[in-house]
Amino acid sequence: MVKINLLPWRAQQKQQNNQRFLKQLVLTALLALLLGLGIWQFFNQQLIQQQAANQYILIQTQALDSQLGSVAKIKNVKQVMSQRIQVIDALQTRRTQIVTLWEDVAKSVPTGVYLTRLNQDGDILTFTGMVARKNASNDLAIFVKRLKTSPVIDTAIVKNIQQSNTGTKFNRFEVVAQQRDGIEVDDEQSMDVGEQP
């Protein structure tokens, strides 16, 4: 029988197996390294994109904040303009009501009643004047009644009637009237409206 020495063949086979194993190990290590590098590159790219998106959102937020600031300024300007418009409307209304008041006062004064002073303190009007003695009560009643029919006068009353000490044919009187809301004057005003008879 022939004896076959398999030791060199086994050694050679073992060496080939070791080389194959080393090649596979190196190849696996390279593949693992490439796979790890690819994963790292993917997540790094995702991080860069997210940072860019965050930066874009930050810039847009700042732009919106500046626009909101502009809107707030515009709202403030609108509010100031609205207040000015209200003041102008109130002045326009007051102007026509004052004209109406003067027309009504002029129409309300009957013959024999003479106004010498008109005093306005807020919405209170004080009429001072002279009235002929012979029909003093009747003439003042007509004056007060006519004042009350005015759309700008709320109430009117005779405050006092005094006989003149100078011996004239006239009595002094004072009538107090209150204006309706809307034509109030802030400060006190008075005016002489005529000479005493």
Phi, psi and omega in degrees: 000147187264134178263129180251128178270111183265001182297313179296323180294320178294320179295317178295317179297320180294318180295318177295318178297318178297316179296317177299316179297316179297318178299315179295321179295315179295317179297317178296318179297317178296316178297318178297318178296315178296319178296316177299317178296320178295316179296315179299317179298319180298310181291326176296319178295319177299319179295317179297318178295320179293321177296321177295319178295318178298318179296318178298315179297320179297316179295316180294323178296318178296320178296317178295321177299318179293323177293321177295323175298319177295320179296319179297319178296318180296320178297319178297316179297319179298318180295317178297316179295321178297319177295319179296319179297319179297318178296316180296317177299317179297319179294320178297314179297316181297322182298315179290326179290326177293320176298317178298319178300312181296320177298316181293323177295316180296322180285335185279339185283113179279169177297135180098352177248129181235123178273132178249337181207141174234123182239132179238123177233097185070239179255013178259125177252133177240119178258125177242140180186197181236146178226142180298136185297324189294326178234037187302309183295316181295314180296319178292323178297318177296317180301311181294318180298317179293321178299319182294335179280351180291141179289348182255353179254129180272304179224156176211134178220154175277121181277314176200158173229130180233142175284141180286138180275351186274359178081018178277176180271018185236150173250147175277147177217163175218123178243132180249130179231151178244132180283156173287162179299145174114342179233031181289141178250137187287322185250168182280134178229143174216157184206140172278128184251359178178167176280151174285138181287000000 
